[in-house]
Amino acid sequence: MAEVEVQQHGATMVVTINRPEQLNCVNDRVAEGITEALQDAETDSSIRSVVLTGAGDRAFCTGMDLKFAQANGSGGVIIPGRGFAGIGGYDFPKPLIAAVNGYAVAGGFEIVLNCDLVVASEGARFGLPEAKRGLLATGGGLIRLSELVGRSVAMELALTGEPIGADRALELGMINRVVPRAELLTEALAFAERIAAAGPQAIAHTKRLLRGTYARATEMIWQLNSELAVITMESAEAAEGMAAFVERREPRWQSLEDEAIS
């Protein structure tokens, strides 16, 4: 069974993370599958936009597969030049639409934040819980979140790690629509169809202008993001946080008092 499924609906490519039993968390095969799908979509002129979603009803994506990362490190889920899951740090030139079916947390939320439009089911939840595991949200979430919701709300979400529901996300301007689960893909495809009715060059230039100024202004922040990602993932704190998650216990931060904090 493919861990990333790709289908074409007219001028829209639908990319589905297909690990529902693992809450669609990202391992190396998922990252490679998303990367390959986006590469194909970028070079195929018949594809005008891409819808990203997750299999099942429980989760869109719950971020990095911590069991995989504990055993193999994070390298397999971070694609050079494209970031987490092949999308977290990549400015894909065509419109990206997230169809969020359940939990979009950690790297899954960062994927959402890298999309241009977001349709969520009524039970969707969004959050950045990395700090609770001694990790850093390095897929662009900490960079993009304040642009959408402002500094204070971004700080609350990132520092507490507590998730919010779809209605609150809509209220904050973080997403575009909240619909019943049964209507999720239909609504996302309707967005895509409306985009396909416009001129493809005009759409590409519009997206480039809307996101370009922000991207230039944050170039130095992305460099810092990369540096801190390496420091964090190689720390004993991160190792303890991932071990605690895998072993289903609370992290024991007190055992790390000798580790330097910089």
C-alpha positions as CSV (number, residue, x, y, z in Angstrom):
1,M,0.0,0.0,0.0
2,A,1.4,3.4,-1.0
3,E,2.0,5.8,1.9
4,V,1.2,8.7,-0.4
5,E,-1.6,8.4,-3.0
6,V,-2.0,10.7,-5.9
7,Q,-5.1,11.2,-8.0
8,Q,-6.1,13.7,-10.7
9,H,-9.5,15.4,-10.6
10,G,-9.7,17.5,-13.8
11,A,-7.0,20.2,-13.4
12,T,-6.3,19.3,-9.8
13,M,-3.9,16.9,-8.3
14,V,-5.1,15.4,-4.9
15,V,-2.2,14.2,-2.8
16,T,-3.2,12.0,0.2
17,I,-1.0,10.9,3.1
18,N,-2.0,7.3,3.5
19,R,-1.0,6.2,7.0
20,P,-4.3,6.5,8.9
21,E,-3.3,4.0,11.6
22,Q,-0.3,6.1,12.4
23,L,-2.4,9.4,12.2
24,N,-0.7,10.1,8.9
25,C,2.6,11.0,10.5
26,V,5.6,11.6,8.2
27,N,8.4,9.1,7.7
28,D,10.9,9.0,4.9
29,R,8.5,7.3,2.4
30,V,5.8,10.0,3.0
31,A,8.4,12.8,2.5
32,E,9.6,11.2,-0.7
33,G,6.1,10.6,-1.9
34,I,5.0,14.2,-1.4
35,T,8.2,15.5,-3.0
36,E,7.7,13.4,-6.1
37,A,4.0,14.4,-6.4
38,L,4.8,18.1,-6.1
39,Q,7.6,17.8,-8.6
40,D,5.2,16.1,-11.1
41,A,2.5,18.7,-10.5
42,E,5.0,21.6,-11.0
43,T,6.1,20.4,-14.4
44,D,2.7,19.2,-15.6
45,S,0.9,22.1,-17.3
46,S,-2.4,20.3,-17.1
47,I,-2.2,20.6,-13.2
48,R,-3.4,24.0,-12.1
49,S,-3.5,23.4,-8.3
50,V,-2.8,20.7,-5.6
51,V,-5.1,19.6,-2.8
52,L,-3.3,18.0,0.2
53,T,-5.2,15.8,2.6
54,G,-4.9,12.8,4.9
55,A,-6.5,9.3,4.8
56,G,-9.2,8.5,7.3
57,D,-11.2,10.7,9.7
58,R,-8.8,11.1,12.6
59,A,-5.9,13.1,11.2
60,F,-4.7,15.2,8.4
61,C,-1.1,14.8,9.6
62,T,0.4,14.7,13.1
63,G,3.9,15.7,12.0
64,M,7.1,13.8,12.1
65,D,7.0,10.1,12.9
66,L,8.9,10.2,16.2
67,K,9.5,6.5,16.3
68,F,11.2,6.8,12.9
69,A,13.1,9.9,14.0
70,Q,14.3,8.3,17.2
71,A,15.7,5.4,15.2
72,N,17.0,7.2,12.1
73,G,17.2,10.9,12.9
74,S,15.2,13.6,11.2
75,G,17.1,13.5,7.9
76,G,14.8,11.2,6.1
77,V,11.7,13.5,6.6
78,I,13.5,16.7,5.7
79,I,14.2,17.0,2.0
80,P,17.1,19.2,1.0
81,G,15.9,22.4,-0.6
82,R,12.3,21.6,0.3
83,G,12.2,21.2,4.0
84,F,9.9,19.0,6.2
85,A,8.0,16.4,4.2
86,G,9.2,18.0,1.0
87,I,7.0,21.0,1.5
88,G,7.7,22.7,4.8
89,G,10.3,25.1,3.5
90,Y,9.4,25.1,-0.2
91,D,7.5,27.9,-2.0
92,F,5.6,25.7,-4.4
93,P,4.6,27.9,-7.4
94,K,1.1,26.6,-7.9
95,P,-1.9,27.1,-5.5
96,L,-1.9,24.6,-2.6
97,I,-5.1,23.8,-0.8
98,A,-5.2,21.9,2.5
99,A,-8.2,19.7,3.1
100,V,-7.8,19.1,6.9
101,N,-9.7,16.0,8.1
102,G,-9.0,15.9,11.9
103,Y,-5.7,16.6,13.7
104,A,-3.2,18.9,12.0
105,V,-0.5,19.2,14.6
106,A,3.2,19.7,14.8
107,G,4.7,19.3,11.3
108,G,1.1,18.6,10.0
109,F,0.1,22.1,11.1
110,E,3.3,23.4,9.5
111,I,2.2,21.8,6.2
112,V,-1.1,23.5,6.5
113,L,0.6,26.9,7.2
114,N,2.5,26.4,3.9
115,C,-0.7,26.1,1.9
116,D,-2.5,29.0,0.3
117,L,-6.1,28.0,1.1
118,V,-7.4,25.8,3.9
119,V,-10.7,23.9,4.2
120,A,-11.2,22.1,7.5
121,S,-13.7,19.6,8.7
122,E,-15.7,20.5,11.8
123,G,-13.7,18.3,14.1
124,A,-10.3,19.5,12.9
125,R,-7.6,20.6,15.5
126,F,-4.5,22.7,14.9
127,G,-1.5,23.0,17.1
128,L,2.3,23.2,17.6
129,P,3.1,20.9,20.5
130,E,6.9,20.5,19.7
131,A,8.1,22.3,22.8
132,K,6.3,19.8,25.0
133,R,8.7,17.2,23.6
134,G,11.9,19.2,23.7
135,L,11.7,19.8,20.0
136,L,11.5,22.9,17.7
137,A,8.9,23.5,15.1
138,T,11.3,24.0,12.2
139,G,9.0,23.3,9.2
140,G,8.1,27.0,8.9
141,G,5.3,27.1,11.5
142,L,7.1,29.5,13.9
143,I,8.0,31.8,10.9
144,R,4.5,31.8,9.3
145,L,2.2,31.7,12.2
146,S,2.6,35.3,13.4
147,E,1.9,36.5,9.9
148,L,-1.5,35.0,10.1
149,V,-2.6,35.5,13.7
150,G,-0.3,38.1,15.2
151,R,2.5,37.8,17.7
152,S,0.5,37.3,20.9
153,V,-1.6,34.4,19.6
154,A,1.3,32.8,17.9
155,M,3.3,32.9,21.1
156,E,0.4,31.3,23.0
157,L,0.0,28.5,20.5
158,A,3.8,27.8,20.2
159,L,4.7,28.2,23.9
160,T,1.8,26.3,25.4
161,G,1.5,23.7,22.7
162,E,-2.2,23.6,23.2
163,P,-4.4,22.9,20.1
164,I,-7.3,24.9,18.9
165,G,-10.4,23.8,17.1
166,A,-11.6,24.6,13.5
167,D,-14.0,27.4,14.6
168,R,-11.3,29.2,16.5
169,A,-8.9,28.8,13.6
170,L,-11.5,30.3,11.3
171,E,-12.1,33.2,13.7
172,L,-8.4,33.9,13.7
173,G,-8.2,34.0,9.9
174,M,-6.0,30.9,9.9
175,I,-8.3,28.9,7.6
176,N,-10.9,29.7,4.9
177,R,-13.8,27.3,5.5
178,V,-15.2,24.9,8.0
179,V,-17.5,22.2,6.6
180,P,-18.9,18.8,7.6
181,R,-16.4,15.9,7.0
182,A,-18.5,14.5,4.2
183,E,-18.1,17.8,2.2
184,L,-14.4,18.4,2.9
185,L,-12.9,17.2,-0.4
186,T,-15.8,18.5,-2.4
187,E,-15.3,22.0,-1.0
188,A,-11.5,21.8,-1.6
189,L,-12.0,20.7,-5.2
190,A,-14.5,23.6,-5.7
191,F,-11.8,26.0,-4.6
192,A,-9.5,24.4,-7.1
193,E,-12.0,24.6,-9.9
194,R,-12.6,28.3,-9.3
195,I,-8.8,28.8,-9.5
196,A,-8.6,26.8,-12.7
197,A,-11.0,29.2,-14.4
198,A,-8.5,32.0,-14.1
199,G,-5.4,32.6,-16.2
200,P,-2.6,30.3,-15.1
201,Q,0.1,32.9,-15.5
202,A,-1.9,35.5,-13.6
203,I,-2.5,33.0,-10.8
204,A,1.3,32.2,-10.6
205,H,2.2,35.9,-10.5
206,T,-0.5,36.7,-8.0
207,K,0.8,34.0,-5.6
208,R,4.4,35.1,-6.2
209,L,3.6,38.7,-5.3
210,L,1.4,37.8,-2.3
211,R,4.1,35.6,-0.8
212,G,7.2,37.1,-2.3
213,T,7.6,40.2,-0.1
214,Y,7.2,38.1,3.0
215,A,9.7,35.5,1.8
216,R,12.3,38.1,1.1
217,A,11.8,39.7,4.5
218,T,12.2,36.4,6.3
219,E,15.3,35.0,4.5
220,M,17.5,35.6,7.6
221,I,14.9,33.9,9.8
222,W,14.9,30.8,7.7
223,Q,18.7,30.6,8.1
224,L,18.3,30.9,11.9
225,N,15.6,28.3,11.7
226,S,18.0,25.8,10.0
227,E,20.7,26.4,12.6
228,L,18.4,26.0,15.5
229,A,16.9,22.9,14.0
230,V,20.3,21.1,14.0
231,I,21.1,22.2,17.6
232,T,17.7,21.1,18.9
233,M,17.5,17.7,17.1
234,E,21.0,16.8,18.4
235,S,20.3,17.8,22.0
236,A,19.7,15.4,24.9
237,E,16.5,17.2,25.5
238,A,15.1,16.2,22.1
239,A,16.2,12.6,22.7
240,E,14.4,12.5,26.0
241,G,11.3,14.1,24.5
242,M,11.1,11.5,21.7
243,A,11.8,8.7,24.1
244,A,9.1,9.8,26.4
245,F,6.6,9.9,23.5
246,V,7.5,6.5,22.2
247,E,7.4,5.0,25.8
248,R,4.1,6.9,26.5
249,R,5.3,8.7,29.6
250,E,6.0,12.3,30.6
251,P,9.5,13.7,29.8
252,R,11.9,13.9,32.7
253,W,13.5,17.2,32.0
254,Q,15.2,17.4,35.5
255,S,17.7,14.7,34.4
256,L,19.1,17.2,31.8
257,E,20.2,20.0,34.1
258,D,23.9,19.7,33.0
259,E,23.1,20.3,29.4
260,A,24.0,23.8,28.3
261,I,21.2,26.1,27.1
262,S,22.2,28.6,24.5
